[in-house]
């Protein structure tokens, strides 16, 4: 619980300094939300607010004598930032997989699944059920 709160706080604190430049958001014909540095042609795109953070001068950090407590805290902060970044990258990969699976389920009525040493075709009811489950996972995880 503490790690989650710390990670969330750190992510929130760092989110404004990570953004730079203009970011556009749009939804394609399959309902997949995309983000990019340039808007797509022939499609409406929403402009997201971004703020540019002022970089810290590197010389100021090197002239200050390093105290052991501050050094340990920086190491801990760096490790937490790395863990948060890894978790976010994993979540992004998972969301990409979910969106790909959803597109396959929606666009292909002949979906085959591997089960107990063989493959079988999903019937329409099973396919619709999996579409619903995948949409719910996307809504829960990728919003």
N, C-alpha and C positions, 0 to 999 in steps of 0.2 A: 504494500500500500504506500509506504513512504517513497519507494523508488518511483512508483507511478506518479505521485504528486510532484516529486522533484523533477522527474523527466518532463512532465507537462509544464511545469513552471519554467524550466529551462528552455523548452521549445517555444513557449509563448514569449519569453524574453528575447530569444534569438530571432524570432520570426521577422521582426521589423528590420533587423540589420541584414538579413539574407537577401531581401528583395532589392532589385535594381532594374530600372528600365520599365518599359511598358509591357503589360501582360494582357493577352486577350483570352476570352473564354467563349466556347461555342459548343453546340450539341449537333452531332452529325445525324444522318438519316436513320441510323440504327439506335439512336438514343444515347450514344456514348458521349460523355462530356470530354472535351479536349481543352488544353491550355497551350498557348504558344506565344512566341515573340512577335509573330506577324498574323494578322487576321486572315481567314481563308477567303478566297475569291468567290463571289457569288453567294455568300452566306452572311447572315447577320452575326456579329460578334460583340460581346460585352467587354468593355474595358474595365480592368480591375485597378483599384487604387494601389499604387506602389510608392514607397518612400526610399530615398537613398540615404544610407547612414554615412556619417562622416567617419573616415578611417582614423584610428588612433595612431599617433606618431610613434614609430618604432624606437626612436632615439630616447624618448622619455622613459620607456620601460627598461632599457638597458642601463640607464644612469642611476636608477633607484637601486639601492642595495637590497638583495634578496633575503627575506626573512624566512626562517624554516616553516612557520605556520602558513604564510602566504604561498610558499612554494608547494606545500602539501595540498592546500586548497585548490591551487591552479591544476595540479595533477588530477585531483578528484573531479574538478569541473571538466577537464579535458576528457576524462574517461566517460563521464556521464553524457557529454556531448556526442562522443563517438557511439555510445550505446543507443542514444536517441536517433542518431543518423542511420544506424544499422537497422533499427526497428522500423523507421519510416521507409527505408529502401525496401525492406521485406514486405511491408504493407502495400507499397506501390506495385511490387511484382505480383503479389497475390491479387490485387485489384485488376491488374492487366490480364491475368489468367482468367479471372471471373468474367470479365467483359468479353474476352475471346470465346469462352465457353458459352456465354449467353448468345452471342452472335451465331455460333454454330448451331445451337439448339433452335433458335428462331428461324434460321435460314435453311435448315436441312431437315426435312420431315423423315428422313431415313437415318436415324442415329443408331449406331451400334455401340453396345457396351460389353466389356469383358467380364465374364462371371464364371467362376468354378471351372476353369480349364477350357472355356470356349467363349464364343461371342454370340450375342443375340440382339435382335432389333427391338428398340423401345416402341411400345404402342403409343398412340396419340395421347392417351390419358397420362401415361408415365412421362412423356415428353413435356406436356403442359405442366405437370407437377414439378419437374426439374427446372423448367423456365421460371416458375414462381419462386422456388427455393433459391435459385441463383439471383433473381432480382432482389429478394429479401436480403441475401448476404451482401450484395452490392450496396443496398441502402444502409445496412447496419455498419459496414466496414469502410466503404469508400466515399462517403459523403464529404 
